[in-house]
Amino acid sequence: MNLYEIRKKLNTGIPISMIKLRVTDYSRVSTDHIEQKKSLKNQIEHFDEMIKQNKNWTYVPGYVDEGISGTTDLKRNNFMKMIEDARNEKFDLIITKEISRFSRNTLDSIKYTRELLSYGVAVLFINDNINTALPDSELRLTIMASMAQDEIRRLSERVKFGMNRAILNGNILGNNHLYGYKKNKKTGNLIIIEKEAQIVKKIFESYAINKMSLNEIAKSLNNNEIKTSQNKHWSATTLSRMISNVKYKGFYCGKKTEIIDYITKKVEYKNKDDWIIYKDYQKIPPIVSKYLWERANIRLEKRKYKQKEKKSYQCKYPLSSKIYCQNDNYLFHRRKQCKTSDDITWVCSNRLKNGKKSCHSANIRESEIYTIFSDLINLLKIELTTSIDILTKLYQKNATNNNKNLKSKEKNIFEYNNITNKILNDKIKEKKFLEKLIILLLNKITISIINDDENKIKLHIFLNFSKEYLNKSPIIKKEYQFKRGYNTSKTKRYTVKYFVFFNSS
């Protein structure tokens, strides 16, 4: 039955229980606690009985999310499956306990009830007495959803206040899986587990004194079938976290992180200067000496710095360190479109780190940039016949600034001479040659969007060429269109337009 017919019958006074419908239900609890599991079981049994006892309703198996917060839909797999099944017209009505079970985010509540209505599916919130098939439901839903969202905000603030008080009082939070210790349930203090403590000491000594690498230590532990406190294999990451943990030298540490958004659960990592750290041998007996801990951490920090320094100068891909966001001057970082796709996307690093609100730049596809650059080479094809001398001088200039790389640069010159000749023989479509040309010719690309439309992208491409090699013109303007979408069954087809400016250096 379509939504129009349902509304027509409801408006004549016929209760929804008297209308022939295919009915399912949705249940959720936010934790794995025994009490909540009992609540979930009661919800499921109640709804199943309610639907099956109604002769006018056809039962459709329900959807359950267990131990998952309702503040966001991203991790609620069965909720999202329910939305997909609604799209495929598998039922007409969803019954749920209350708005807070459906979602505690006002925008999500409105968004998904509207989406469900567009598929001809209504939602009945039993405790709130709201039926989204009725015209006045959205106003009431907005009010009730706002109250549910505000309740979780107040709960978040109470939890945050309690944790801050616990930190100020020196109460040890968490640490249920801190290797080498167990927590005294009465006092909350840590107690050393001697067998594990001996392994902790050996790890610190192996790293700080014997100069073993973290991978070597992890391999040794795994070969000896020693498991972590969570019964997992050791890794370099696990060992790095252990060595940097101040509790192993008998120090208390708190306020390292803070949840700054109660809806998204986004965590902000505090600077070390803002941490609360002090010695407390009574609550946290040390496993290693302060000297050994600091010696291990000096080595750890040095290795982290060297690794960071190495990564900062690494240009692994032809477009690495060459694409800039015009909004905030951040570099674009390379990302796969999805795990099953070979298409590569470049995204502003500021947007990646701080979210969409921090930067409204567009995501660009590597394949689209390659197509644009390939076309540019075709535009410059005649001028490239005289470009070898310019390229040679360019590399010789760079080599002069770094004599150690002179032979390498000379080799590159010879290589790119060959590449240029191959391009002139119509081999520009070969990806490996195109990528080497990008490395050679491309200075940088700046990205911005037009009129806040992410599908209209302004692209400035700056080349390592003088304007004399661009047909005596410093700028070439061109427009490109690309079709995107249908990478997955849920992605709609859409068009992206590039307004491209090729600039000489």
C-alpha positions in Angstrom: 0.0 0.0 0.0 1.3 3.4 -0.9 1.7 6.3 1.6 -1.2 8.3 0.1 -3.7 5.5 0.7 -2.4 5.1 4.3 -2.9 8.8 5.0 -6.3 8.8 3.4 -7.4 6.0 5.7 -5.8 7.5 8.8 -7.6 10.8 8.1 -11.0 9.1 8.1 -10.3 7.8 11.6 -9.2 4.3 10.8 -6.4 3.4 13.3 -3.1 2.2 11.7 -3.6 -1.2 13.4 -6.6 -1.8 11.1 -4.7 -1.1 7.9 -3.2 -4.1 6.0 0.6 -3.4 6.1 3.9 -5.2 5.9 5.5 -4.3 9.3 9.0 -4.5 10.7 10.7 -3.1 13.8 13.9 -1.5 14.9 15.6 -1.9 18.3 18.8 -0.6 19.7 20.8 -0.4 23.0 23.9 1.7 23.4 26.0 -0.5 25.6 26.8 -4.2 26.2 25.8 -4.1 29.9 23.6 -7.0 31.1 20.7 -4.6 32.0 20.7 -3.1 28.5 20.8 -6.6 26.9 17.7 -7.5 28.9 16.1 -4.3 27.7 16.9 -5.2 24.1 15.5 -8.7 24.5 12.3 -7.2 25.9 12.1 -4.7 23.0 12.4 -7.4 20.4 9.9 -9.8 22.1 7.4 -7.0 22.6 7.5 -5.8 19.0 7.4 -9.4 17.5 4.4 -10.2 19.6 2.7 -6.9 18.8 3.1 -7.4 15.0 2.3 -11.1 14.8 -0.9 -10.8 16.9 -2.3 -8.2 14.5 -4.2 -10.0 11.7 -4.0 -7.0 9.4 -0.2 -6.9 9.6 2.4 -9.1 7.8 5.5 -9.7 9.9 8.8 -8.7 8.4 11.9 -9.7 10.6 13.2 -6.8 12.5 16.6 -5.0 12.7 18.8 -4.8 15.8 21.9 -2.8 16.7 23.5 -3.8 20.0 26.0 -1.8 22.0 26.0 1.1 19.5 25.4 4.8 20.2 22.5 6.5 18.5 24.3 9.8 18.1 25.5 8.8 14.6 24.3 6.5 11.9 27.7 5.6 10.5 28.3 2.5 12.7 24.8 1.2 12.8 25.0 -1.4 10.2 21.5 -2.9 10.7 19.9 0.5 10.8 21.5 1.3 7.4 20.4 -2.1 6.1 16.9 -1.2 7.1 17.1 2.0 5.1 18.3 0.1 2.1 15.5 -2.5 2.4 13.0 0.3 2.7 14.3 1.6 -0.6 13.7 -1.9 -2.1 10.1 -1.8 -0.8 10.3 -4.8 1.6 7.9 -3.2 4.2 5.5 -0.4 4.7 5.9 0.5 8.4 8.7 0.5 11.0 7.8 0.2 14.7 10.3 1.5 17.3 10.2 2.2 21.0 11.0 5.9 20.9 12.9 8.6 19.0 16.0 8.2 21.2 16.2 4.5 20.0 15.9 5.6 16.4 18.4 8.4 16.6 19.6 11.0 19.2 20.7 13.4 16.5 17.9 15.8 15.4 19.1 16.2 11.9 19.5 12.4 11.4 15.9 11.8 12.8 14.4 14.3 10.2 16.7 13.1 7.4 15.9 9.4 7.7 12.2 9.7 8.4 12.0 12.0 5.3 14.0 9.5 3.3 11.8 6.6 4.5 8.7 8.5 3.5 10.1 9.1 0.0 10.2 5.3 -0.2 6.6 5.0 1.0 7.6 3.8 4.5 6.3 5.4 7.7 7.8 5.1 11.3 5.6 4.6 14.4 7.3 5.8 17.6 5.3 3.9 20.3 6.3 5.8 23.5 6.2 9.2 21.8 2.9 8.5 20.0 4.2 9.8 16.7 3.3 8.3 13.3 5.3 9.9 10.5 2.5 9.0 8.0 0.5 11.9 9.5 1.0 15.4 8.1 1.8 17.0 11.6 4.4 14.4 12.6 7.5 16.3 11.5 6.9 19.3 13.9 6.4 16.9 16.9 9.3 14.8 15.7 11.6 17.8 15.6 10.6 18.8 19.1 11.0 15.3 20.6 14.3 14.7 18.7 15.7 17.9 19.9 14.9 16.9 23.5 16.5 13.5 22.9 19.6 15.2 21.5 19.8 17.7 24.4 19.5 14.8 26.8 22.6 13.2 25.4 24.4 16.6 25.5 23.6 16.9 29.2 24.7 13.3 29.7 28.0 14.0 27.9 28.6 17.0 30.0 27.9 15.1 33.3 30.3 12.3 32.2 33.0 14.9 31.2 32.6 16.7 34.6 32.9 13.4 36.4 36.0 12.4 34.5 37.6 15.8 35.1 36.9 15.5 38.8 38.4 12.0 38.8 41.5 13.2 37.1 41.9 16.1 39.6 41.5 13.6 42.5 44.1 11.3 41.0 41.7 8.5 40.3 43.2 6.0 37.7 40.8 5.7 34.8 40.7 2.7 32.5 43.9 0.5 32.5 41.9 -2.7 32.5 44.3 -4.0 29.8 47.5 -2.3 30.9 50.2 -5.0 30.5 52.0 -5.7 33.8 49.3 -4.3 36.1 45.8 -5.2 37.4 43.5 -2.8 39.1 42.5 -3.1 42.8 38.7 -3.0 42.6 38.3 -1.5 46.0 41.0 1.3 46.0 41.4 1.8 42.2 45.1 1.5 42.6 47.3 -0.5 40.3 48.9 -3.8 41.4 52.0 -5.2 39.7 51.6 -8.7 38.0 55.2 -10.0 38.6 55.3 -12.4 35.6 54.2 -9.7 33.2 56.4 -7.1 34.9 59.5 -9.1 34.1 58.6 -9.0 30.4 58.0 -5.3 30.6 61.5 -4.8 32.1 63.0 -7.0 29.4 61.3 -4.9 26.7 62.7 -1.6 28.0 66.2 -3.1 28.4 66.1 -4.6 24.9 65.1 -1.3 23.4 67.1 1.2 25.6 70.3 -0.8 26.3 70.6 -3.6 23.7 69.4 -1.2 20.9 67.0 -3.7 19.4 64.3 -2.3 17.1 60.6 -2.5 18.0 60.0 -4.9 15.2 62.8 -7.2 16.5 61.4 -7.1 20.0 57.9 -7.8 18.7 59.1 -10.8 16.7 61.0 -12.2 19.7 57.9 -12.0 21.9 55.7 -13.6 19.3 58.2 -16.4 18.6 58.1 -17.2 22.3 54.3 -17.2 22.2 54.0 -14.3 24.7 50.7 -12.6 24.2 49.5 -9.0 25.1 47.0 -8.5 27.9 44.3 -8.7 25.2 45.7 -12.0 24.1 46.9 -10.6 20.8 50.3 -10.6 19.0 52.8 -7.9 19.7 53.5 -5.2 17.2 55.9 -2.2 16.9 52.9 0.1 17.5 51.9 -1.7 20.7 55.5 -1.6 22.0 55.9 2.1 21.2 52.8 2.9 23.2 54.1 0.8 26.1 57.5 2.5 26.2 56.0 6.0 26.1 53.5 5.2 28.9 54.6 7.1 32.0 52.8 4.7 34.3 55.6 2.2 33.9 57.9 4.6 35.8 55.3 5.2 38.5 53.8 8.5 37.2 50.1 9.5 36.9 49.0 10.9 33.6 45.6 12.4 32.7 43.8 14.9 30.4 45.6 13.6 27.3 42.5 13.7 25.2 39.1 15.5 25.2 35.9 14.8 23.3 35.1 18.1 21.7 31.8 17.1 19.9 29.3 14.9 21.7 27.6 14.0 18.5 30.5 12.9 16.3 32.6 11.8 19.3 35.5 13.7 17.7 38.6 13.5 20.0 41.1 16.3 20.4 44.6 15.2 21.4 46.1 17.7 23.9 49.6 19.1 23.8 51.9 17.5 26.3 52.1 20.9 28.2 48.4 20.5 29.0 48.6 16.9 30.4 48.4 16.3 34.1 51.5 14.4 35.0 53.0 13.7 38.4 54.8 11.0 40.4 52.5 8.7 42.4 54.3 5.5 43.6 51.5 4.8 46.1 48.8 4.4 43.4 51.0 3.3 40.5 54.1 1.3 41.7 56.8 1.6 39.0 57.9 -1.4 37.0 61.0 0.2 35.5 63.3 2.9 36.9 62.9 6.5 35.9 66.4 6.4 34.3 65.6 3.3 32.1 62.2 4.8 31.1 63.8 8.1 30.1 66.7 6.4 28.2 64.2 4.3 26.2 62.0 7.4 25.4 65.0 9.5 24.3 65.7 6.8 21.7 62.0 6.5 20.8 61.7 10.2 20.2 64.8 10.4 18.1 63.6 7.5 15.9 60.2 9.2 15.5 61.8 12.4 14.5 63.9 10.7 11.9 60.9 8.9 10.5 58.9 12.1 10.4 61.7 13.9 8.7 62.0 11.2 6.2 58.3 11.2 5.4 58.1 15.0 5.1 60.5 15.0 2.2 59.1 11.9 0.5 57.4 12.4 -2.8 56.1 9.0 -3.5 53.7 9.9 -6.3 53.9 12.3 -9.3 51.4 14.7 -7.8 52.8 14.5 -4.2 53.5 17.9 -2.7 52.3 19.6 -5.9 48.5 20.2 -5.3 47.5 23.1 -3.0 44.2 24.2 -1.6 43.6 27.8 -2.6 41.3 28.3 0.4 43.9 27.6 3.1 47.1 26.7 1.3 47.2 23.2 2.7 48.6 20.4 0.5 46.2 17.8 -0.9 46.8 14.2 0.2 46.2 11.0 -1.8 43.4 8.7 -0.9 41.8 5.6 -2.5 38.2 6.2 -3.5 37.3 2.9 -1.8 39.0 -0.3 -1.0 37.6 -2.1 -4.1 38.3 0.7 -6.5 41.5 1.6 -8.3 40.4 5.3 -8.7 42.5 7.7 -6.6 41.2 10.8 -5.0 43.2 13.8 -3.8 41.7 15.7 -0.8 42.8 18.8 1.1 44.7 17.7 4.2 43.0 20.3 6.4 39.6 18.9 5.4 40.9 15.3 6.1 42.1 16.3 9.5 39.4 18.7 10.7 36.3 17.8 8.7 34.3 19.3 5.9 33.4 22.5 7.9 37.1 23.5 8.1 37.5 23.5 4.3 35.0 23.6 1.4 37.4 22.6 -1.3 36.5 19.9 -3.8 37.9 16.4 -4.0 39.6 15.7 -7.3 40.3 12.4 -9.1 43.8 11.6 -10.2 42.5 10.1 -13.4 40.9 13.5 -14.3 44.1 15.4 -13.6 46.0 13.0 -15.8 43.5 13.4 -18.6 43.8 17.2 -18.3 47.6 17.1 -18.2 47.7 14.8 -21.2 45.6 17.2 -23.1 48.0 20.0 -22.1 50.9 18.1 -23.5 49.0 17.7 -26.8 48.4 21.5 -26.8 52.2 22.1 -26.3 53.3 19.4 -28.7 54.9 21.6 -31.3 56.8 23.6 -28.7 58.1 20.5 -27.1 60.3 19.9 -30.1 62.4 22.8 -29.0 62.1 22.1 -25.2 65.0 19.7 -24.7 67.6 22.5 -24.2 65.3 24.3 -21.7 64.8 21.0 -19.7 68.5 20.4 -19.7 69.3 23.8 -18.4 66.6 23.4 -15.8 68.1 20.2 -14.4 71.7 21.5 -14.7 70.6 24.5 -12.6 69.1 22.2 -9.9 72.2 19.9 -10.0 74.5 22.9 -9.5 72.7 23.6 -6.2 73.4 20.1 -5.1 76.6 18.7 -6.5 76.1 15.3 -4.9 73.1 14.7 -7.2 74.9 15.9 -10.3 75.3 12.5 -11.9 71.7 11.6 -11.0 70.4 14.8 -12.6 72.5 14.2 -15.8 70.9 10.8 -15.9 67.4 12.3 -15.6 68.2 14.8 -18.4 69.1 11.9 -20.7 66.0 10.0 -19.6 63.6 12.9 -20.2 65.1 13.6 -23.6 64.1 10.1 -24.5 60.7 10.6 -23.0 60.2 13.8 -24.9 61.0 12.0 -28.2 58.6 9.3 -27.4 55.9 11.8 -26.7 56.5 13.3 -30.1 55.9 9.8 -31.5 52.3 9.8 -30.0 53.1 7.7 -26.9 51.7 10.3 -24.5 48.9 7.9 -23.5 51.3 5.5 -21.8 50.8 6.3 -18.2 54.5 5.8 -17.0 55.7 8.5 -19.5 52.9 10.8 -18.6 53.8 10.5 -14.9 57.4 11.3 -15.6 56.4 14.3 -17.5 54.2 15.5 -14.6 57.3 15.2 -12.4 59.3 17.1 -14.9 57.0 19.8 -16.1 54.6 20.5 -13.2 55.5 23.1 -10.7 52.2 23.1 -8.7 48.4 23.0 -9.0 46.0 25.1 -7.0 42.4 24.0 -6.4 39.3 26.0 -5.5 35.6 25.7 -6.1 33.2 28.2 -7.8 30.1 29.6 -6.0 30.3 27.0 -3.2 29.6 24.3 -5.8 32.0 21.3 -5.3 31.1 20.1 -8.8 32.6 23.2 -10.4 36.3 23.3 -9.8 38.8 26.0 -10.7 42.2 24.5 -11.5 45.4 26.6 -11.9 48.3 24.5 -13.3 51.7 26.2 -13.1 54.4 24.8 -15.3 58.2 24.9 -15.2 58.1 26.5 -18.6 58.6 30.1 -19.7 55.7 31.8 -21.5 57.6 31.7 -24.8 56.8 27.9 -24.9 53.1 28.5 -24.4 52.4 29.9 -27.9 53.7 33.3 -26.7 50.8 33.5 -24.2 51.3 33.3 -20.4 47.9 31.5 -19.9 45.9 28.9 -21.7 42.2 28.6 -20.6 40.1 25.5 -21.1 37.0 23.8 -19.8 36.7 20.0 -19.1 33.7 17.8 -18.0 33.9 14.4 -16.4 31.1 11.9 -15.4 31.3 10.5 -11.9 29.3 8.0 -10.0 28.1 4.4 -10.2 31.2 3.2 -8.3 28.8 1.5 -6.0 25.1 0.7 -6.2 24.3 3.7 -4.0 26.3 6.4 -5.9 24.3 8.5 -8.4 25.7 9.7 -11.7 26.8 13.3 -11.7 29.0 15.7 -13.8 32.1 17.6 -12.6 33.3 20.6 -14.5 36.9 21.9 -14.4 37.7 25.4 -15.4 41.4 25.1 -16.1 44.1 27.8 -16.4 47.6 26.6 -17.6 50.2 29.1 -16.4 53.8 29.4 -17.3 56.4 29.9 -14.5 
